[in-house]
């Protein structure tokens, strides 16, 4: 069975995507960490890495997500992802609500298999 998912957040720049997806192909009793996943995609290498969710905060228009691998702060237009130990900082655009390009969707589907 092919993995099925809905994209909840879609943040992107020329080289990377950060997405939150909700799997719709899992049983009702599946673990919430499996149903809801944050993924980091390197568009150049097509490598996908799961981000291990730790906590979240939101104040007004600003959302924050804390992962084992780093920190994400975003609003309706832009986002900043800072990798753990400041090993990388990525400025992204918030494309939430826009249909995922087929290439990204296929890469995520392959990763979930």
C-alpha positions in Angstrom: 0.0 0.0 0.0 1.3 3.4 -1.0 1.8 5.9 1.9 -0.8 8.6 2.0 -0.4 12.0 3.7 -1.6 15.5 3.9 0.8 18.4 4.2 0.0 20.6 7.2 3.0 23.0 6.9 5.2 23.6 3.8 8.3 25.8 4.3 10.8 26.0 1.5 13.8 27.8 0.0 15.9 27.0 -3.1 17.7 24.1 -1.4 15.5 22.8 1.4 12.0 22.0 2.5 10.6 21.5 6.0 7.2 19.9 6.1 4.8 18.7 8.7 2.7 15.9 7.4 -0.2 13.9 8.7 -0.3 10.3 7.6 -3.7 9.1 6.5 -2.8 5.5 5.8 -2.1 4.4 9.3 -4.5 2.6 11.7 -6.5 4.7 14.2 -4.4 3.5 17.1 -1.1 4.4 15.5 1.3 6.4 17.6 0.8 10.2 17.3 4.5 10.6 16.5 4.0 8.3 13.4 0.8 10.0 12.3 2.2 13.6 12.6 5.8 13.9 11.2 8.1 16.9 10.6 10.5 16.2 7.8 13.6 18.1 6.5 14.3 17.6 2.8 17.5 18.5 1.1 16.2 19.2 -2.5 19.7 18.9 -4.0 20.4 15.3 -2.8 16.8 14.3 -2.3 17.7 13.2 1.2 14.8 13.3 3.8 15.4 13.3 7.5 12.8 13.1 10.2 12.9 15.9 12.8 12.2 14.6 16.3 9.5 16.8 17.8 10.1 18.0 21.4 7.7 20.9 22.0 5.9 23.9 20.5 4.9 27.4 21.4 2.8 30.0 19.6 2.2 33.6 20.5 -0.1 35.5 18.1 1.2 35.1 14.6 4.5 33.5 15.5 4.9 29.7 15.7 7.8 27.9 17.2 8.8 24.2 17.1 11.6 22.7 19.0 13.2 19.5 17.7 16.1 17.3 18.8 17.9 18.5 15.7 17.2 22.2 15.9 14.7 25.1 16.3 12.0 26.4 13.8 10.3 29.8 14.1 7.8 30.8 11.5 4.9 33.1 10.7 2.4 33.3 7.7 5.2 34.4 5.3 8.6 33.4 6.4 10.5 30.9 8.6 13.9 30.4 10.1 15.3 26.9 10.9 18.4 26.8 13.1 20.2 23.5 13.2 21.4 22.3 16.6 24.8 23.8 17.7 24.3 26.5 15.1 25.7 24.2 12.4 23.4 25.8 9.9 20.7 28.4 9.6 18.0 28.3 6.9 15.7 31.1 5.8 12.5 29.7 4.2 9.3 30.9 2.7 6.0 29.7 4.1 4.1 28.0 1.3 1.5 26.3 3.5 -1.7 25.9 1.5 0.0 25.6 -1.8 -0.1 22.2 -3.5 3.2 20.3 -3.0 5.1 20.0 -6.3 5.0 16.4 -7.6 8.7 16.0 -7.2 8.6 16.8 -3.5 5.5 14.6 -3.0 7.2 11.7 -4.7 10.4 12.1 -2.7 8.4 12.1 0.6 6.3 9.1 -0.6 9.5 7.1 -1.4 10.9 8.1 2.1 7.8 6.8 3.9 7.9 3.4 2.1 
